[in-house]
Amino acid sequence: MILSTTHSFGSILTPNHSTRPHTPHLNAVSKLSQASLFSTSVTYKEKRLCECFDLYNELVPYGEAWSWQKSIVKEKKALIQRNQSCSDTLIILQHHPVYTLGTGSSEEYLNFEIIDAPYDVYRTERGGEVTYHGPGQLVMYPIINLRNHKMDLHWYLRALEEVVIRVLSSTFSIKASRLEGLTGVWVGDQKLAAIGIKVSQWIAYHGLALNVTTDLSSFQLIVPCGIRNRNVGSIKGILGEFSSPNPYGASDNNSTDDFQLIDITHNALVREFSEVFQLELALMPISML
């Protein structure tokens, strides 16, 4: 059954909530300082404020997060209609296992019958084909007023890709790239980040999903993003190709390593998102969603 809902480091300011105690980050992850060829082509006098709802250590049901996005979009549209200032919002989280399809996605890319789907399946209004979300994958949902940046969808997609490319390069020394004609971020023939957006009245939502410690077996039940001749990868998998079995030099507890890798990647995503979009993130209480 396909489900649908009808509900509607730069720096993070004033952190006021936490989930689980954070494991201290280790310094063994190599750094690479590399100039980027990407330019936002937008001149900012100062960083704009962006509301940030940071649930990156929590598993959030897809339908709930989707409802949050649509509610925020509705509020922003109302502000614009009243000629009031409309800032940006960022939601960061992980999802319980789920498959999502874009508005025009084909069910031929599902390797199972809908009636026997292993997880919930949602058809959404974003672009793109089917993908999987689950634990170990960091999802960023920017609800962006493109009037504050650049009213250009191509620019916006490239900017989201740039966030991930910078994270992989500066934090993990992983050389990632774009592929001509395809949206997302790749390391060789492995896709590490999927991107799908919806833009309405120049308000963009949905966003990007980066595989960090994701169990990739769930991707085998679909043709990810409708691309048959390429693979899906994760940061953990890429690091494992070039490292000892324990790349952080920590304990032998794999779950601890996974927590650390999620923490490190989250901090890098926040930093690079803030830099690429020139935003100052203000942490908001989750109760406001």
C-alpha positions in Angstrom: 0.0 0.0 0.0 1.4 3.4 -1.0 0.8 5.9 1.8 0.2 9.6 1.4 -0.6 12.4 3.9 -2.8 15.3 3.5 -1.6 17.3 6.6 -0.8 20.0 5.9 30.0 24.8 11.6 29.0 27.9 11.0 27.5 28.0 14.4 24.3 26.9 16.0 22.9 29.5 18.4 21.4 28.8 21.8 21.4 25.0 21.9 18.6 24.0 24.3 17.9 20.3 23.9 19.8 17.0 23.6 18.9 13.5 22.8 21.6 10.9 23.9 24.9 11.8 25.5 27.4 12.5 22.7 30.5 10.4 22.5 33.5 12.7 22.3 34.7 13.1 18.7 38.0 11.6 17.9 40.7 13.5 16.0 41.9 10.6 13.9 39.7 11.5 10.9 41.9 13.1 8.4 41.3 16.6 7.1 41.8 17.9 3.6 41.8 21.6 2.8 40.7 22.0 -0.8 39.4 25.0 -2.6 36.0 24.6 -4.1 35.1 25.6 -7.6 31.5 26.1 -6.6 30.2 29.7 -6.1 26.8 30.6 -4.8 26.9 33.7 -7.1 25.1 35.5 -4.3 26.6 38.4 -2.3 25.6 38.5 1.3 26.2 41.5 3.6 25.8 39.2 6.6 24.6 35.8 7.4 20.8 35.4 7.6 19.2 33.6 10.5 17.9 30.1 9.9 15.7 28.2 12.3 17.2 24.7 13.0 15.2 21.8 14.3 18.0 19.3 15.1 16.8 15.7 15.7 19.8 14.0 14.1 20.1 11.4 16.8 16.4 10.5 16.6 14.4 8.2 14.3 11.4 10.2 13.1 8.4 8.5 11.2 8.5 9.8 7.6 4.8 10.9 7.6 5.4 13.1 10.7 8.5 14.8 9.1 6.6 15.3 5.9 3.7 16.9 7.7 6.1 19.3 9.5 7.6 20.4 6.2 4.2 21.1 4.6 3.1 23.0 7.7 6.2 25.2 7.6 5.8 25.8 3.9 2.2 26.9 4.4 3.3 29.4 7.1 6.1 30.8 4.9 3.7 31.3 2.0 1.3 33.2 4.3 4.1 35.5 5.4 5.1 36.2 1.8 1.5 37.0 0.9 1.4 39.5 3.7 4.7 41.0 2.5 6.4 39.9 5.7 9.9 38.6 6.2 10.3 34.9 5.5 13.4 33.2 6.9 14.7 29.8 6.2 14.3 26.6 8.2 16.3 23.4 8.5 15.2 20.1 9.9 17.9 17.4 10.5 16.9 13.8 11.4 17.0 10.1 10.7 14.0 8.0 9.6 12.6 4.7 10.5 12.9 2.4 7.4 10.7 3.7 4.6 10.6 3.9 0.8 9.5 7.1 -0.8 8.6 7.9 -4.4 8.6 11.2 -6.3 5.4 12.6 -7.8 6.1 10.9 -11.1 8.0 7.8 -9.9 7.4 4.5 -11.6 6.5 1.4 -9.6 8.6 -0.6 -12.0 11.6 0.4 -9.9 10.2 -1.5 -6.9 11.4 -5.1 -6.6 8.4 -6.1 -4.5 4.7 -6.0 -4.7 3.2 -3.0 -3.0 0.8 -5.2 -1.0 3.8 -7.1 0.4 6.1 -4.1 0.9 8.7 -4.6 3.7 8.3 -1.1 4.9 5.8 1.8 4.4 5.9 3.3 1.0 5.0 7.0 0.5 4.4 8.8 -2.8 5.4 12.4 -2.3 5.4 15.6 -4.3 9.2 15.8 -4.6 11.1 15.1 -7.8 13.0 12.0 -8.5 12.4 8.2 -8.4 12.2 5.8 -5.5 14.7 5.9 -2.6 15.2 4.4 0.8 15.5 6.2 4.2 16.5 4.5 7.4 18.8 4.5 10.4 22.3 5.6 9.8 21.3 8.0 7.1 21.4 11.7 7.9 18.5 13.6 6.2 18.4 17.4 5.9 15.2 19.1 5.0 15.9 22.7 4.2 12.7 24.7 3.8 14.4 27.5 1.9 13.0 30.8 0.7 14.9 31.1 -2.6 14.0 34.8 -2.8 16.7 35.2 -0.1 19.3 33.4 -2.2 18.9 32.8 -5.9 15.7 32.0 -7.7 17.3 29.3 -9.8 16.5 25.6 -9.3 19.7 24.4 -11.0 21.7 26.6 -8.6 19.8 25.2 -5.6 20.4 21.6 -6.5 24.1 22.2 -7.1 24.3 24.0 -3.8 22.9 21.0 -1.9 25.4 18.8 -3.7 28.1 21.2 -2.8 27.3 20.8 0.9 27.9 17.1 0.7 31.0 17.3 -1.5 32.6 19.7 1.0 31.7 17.4 3.9 33.3 14.4 2.3 36.4 16.3 1.2 37.2 18.4 4.3 36.2 15.9 7.0 37.0 12.5 5.5 39.4 13.2 2.6 36.9 11.4 0.3 37.0 12.8 -3.3 33.3 13.0 -4.3 31.8 14.4 -7.5 28.8 15.2 -9.6 27.9 13.1 -12.6 26.7 14.8 -15.8 22.9 14.5 -16.1 22.4 13.0 -12.7 21.5 14.6 -9.4 23.3 13.6 -6.2 26.8 13.0 -5.0 29.0 10.2 -6.1 32.3 8.5 -5.1 33.3 6.5 -8.2 30.2 4.6 -9.2 28.7 4.7 -5.7 26.0 7.2 -4.9 26.4 8.4 -1.3 23.8 11.2 -1.3 20.4 11.4 -2.9 18.6 14.8 -3.5 15.0 15.4 -4.3 13.1 18.7 -3.9 9.8 20.4 -4.4 9.6 24.1 -5.0 6.3 26.0 -4.7 6.1 29.8 -5.0 10.0 29.8 -4.6 9.8 27.9 -1.3 11.9 24.8 -1.6 11.5 21.8 0.6 12.3 18.1 0.9 16.1 17.9 0.5 19.1 15.5 0.8 19.9 12.2 2.4 23.4 11.1 3.0 24.3 7.5 3.8 26.7 7.5 6.8 26.4 4.1 8.5 23.3 2.9 6.6 22.5 -0.8 6.1 22.5 -0.7 2.4 20.7 -4.1 2.0 17.3 -2.3 1.8 18.4 -0.6 -1.4 18.5 -4.0 -3.0 14.7 -4.2 -3.0 14.5 -1.1 -5.3 16.3 0.5 -8.2 17.5 3.5 -6.3 16.6 6.7 -8.1 15.7 4.7 -11.1 19.4 4.2 -12.0 20.2 0.5 -12.8 23.9 0.6 -13.7 25.3 2.2 -10.6 25.6 1.3 -6.9 24.7 2.9 -3.6 27.4 3.5 -1.0 28.0 4.9 2.5 30.7 6.9 4.2 31.3 4.0 6.5 31.8 1.7 3.5 34.1 4.0 1.7 36.3 4.5 4.8 36.4 0.8 5.3 37.9 0.3 1.9 40.9 2.4 2.8 41.2 1.8 6.6 41.8 -1.0 9.1 38.6 -2.7 10.4 38.5 0.0 13.1 39.3 3.3 11.3 38.9 5.5 14.5 41.4 3.6 16.7 38.7 3.4 19.3 37.1 0.3 21.0 36.0 -2.7 19.1 32.4 -1.8 19.6 31.0 -1.2 16.2 27.9 0.6 17.5 30.1 3.1 19.3 32.1 3.7 16.1 28.8 4.3 14.2 27.6 6.8 16.8 30.9 8.7 16.4 30.7 8.7 12.7 27.1 10.0 12.8 28.2 12.8 15.2 31.2 13.8 13.1 29.2 13.8 9.8 26.3 15.8 11.4 28.7 18.5 12.6 30.3 18.7 9.2 26.9 18.9 7.4 25.8 21.7 9.7 29.1 23.6 9.2 29.1 23.3 5.4 25.4 24.0 5.0 25.8 27.2 7.0 28.8 28.2 4.8 27.4 27.3 1.4 24.1 29.1 2.1 25.6 31.8 4.3 23.2 31.1 7.2 23.5 31.4 11.0 21.6 28.5 12.5 19.4 29.1 15.6 18.5 25.9 17.4 14.7 25.8 18.0 12.8 23.7 20.5 11.3 20.6 18.9 8.0 21.4 20.6 7.6 24.2 18.0 7.2 21.8 15.2 
